[in-house]
Amino acid sequence: MRRVGTRHRSGGIVVFAAAGESGPPRVAFVAGRSVGNAVRRNRVKRRLREAIRRVSVPAGFDYVVVATATAVDAPFDEMVTWARIALAEGD
């Protein structure tokens, strides 16, 4: 993904995008240990899943959404804005 795709950073998230198969987009969520313990990592991934759900994601691409430490305490509306900006840059 890193070699063939593009990277877009917005606020506390980084989105890697690469052309994939036609059909619905595939999205993976990653929160490294720098984000915090397992509870914090899982919480930020759940919030990112919902933020991406609220944004229209272009079909035919594969995405990896990486949370950074600043995403843990960010308000949910801000996460939705970050996702919207990062995915718009990928178009």
C-alpha positions in Angstrom: 0.0 0.0 0.0 2.8 2.5 0.9 4.7 1.8 -2.3 1.9 2.0 -4.8 -0.6 4.3 -3.1 -0.7 7.9 -2.0 -0.6 9.3 1.5 -2.8 12.2 2.8 -2.5 13.6 6.3 -5.2 15.6 7.9 -5.1 16.5 11.6 -4.7 13.3 13.7 -5.2 10.8 10.9 -3.1 9.6 7.9 -5.0 8.0 5.0 -3.1 5.7 2.5 -5.1 5.2 -0.7 -4.4 2.8 -3.6 -6.4 1.8 -6.6 -8.2 -1.5 -5.9 -10.8 -3.7 -7.4 -14.0 -2.3 -8.7 -16.8 -2.4 -6.3 -17.2 -1.1 -2.8 -14.2 0.5 -1.1 -12.2 -1.5 1.4 -11.0 0.3 4.5 -8.6 -0.8 7.2 -8.0 1.0 10.5 -4.7 1.1 12.3 -3.8 2.6 15.7 -0.3 1.9 16.8 1.0 1.5 20.3 2.0 5.2 20.4 -1.8 6.0 20.6 -2.0 4.3 24.0 -3.1 1.1 25.6 -5.5 -1.4 24.0 -8.6 0.4 25.3 -7.5 3.7 23.8 -6.5 2.2 20.5 -9.8 0.3 20.2 -11.8 3.4 21.1 -10.1 5.6 18.5 -10.6 2.9 15.8 -14.3 2.7 16.6 -14.6 6.5 16.4 -12.7 6.5 13.1 -14.9 3.8 11.7 -18.0 5.9 12.4 -16.3 9.1 11.0 -15.5 7.3 7.7 -19.0 6.0 7.6 -20.4 9.5 7.7 -18.2 10.6 4.7 -18.7 9.4 1.2 -15.8 7.1 0.3 -15.0 6.8 -3.4 -15.4 3.2 -4.8 -12.7 1.3 -6.5 -10.0 2.1 -3.9 -8.4 0.5 -0.9 -7.7 2.6 2.1 -5.7 2.3 5.3 -6.6 4.9 7.9 -3.9 5.4 10.6 -4.7 7.1 13.8 -2.1 9.3 15.6 -1.9 10.2 19.2 -3.7 13.5 18.6 -6.8 11.6 17.4 -7.4 10.1 20.8 -8.8 13.1 22.6 -10.1 14.9 19.5 -13.8 15.8 19.3 -15.8 13.5 17.0 -16.9 16.3 14.7 -13.2 17.2 14.2 -12.5 13.6 13.2 -15.2 13.7 10.6 -13.7 16.8 9.2 -10.3 15.3 9.1 -11.6 12.2 7.3 -13.5 14.4 4.8 -10.4 16.4 4.0 -8.1 13.4 3.7 -10.4 11.5 1.4 -11.1 14.6 -0.7 -7.3 14.9 -1.3 -7.2 11.4 -2.5 -9.7 11.9 -5.4 
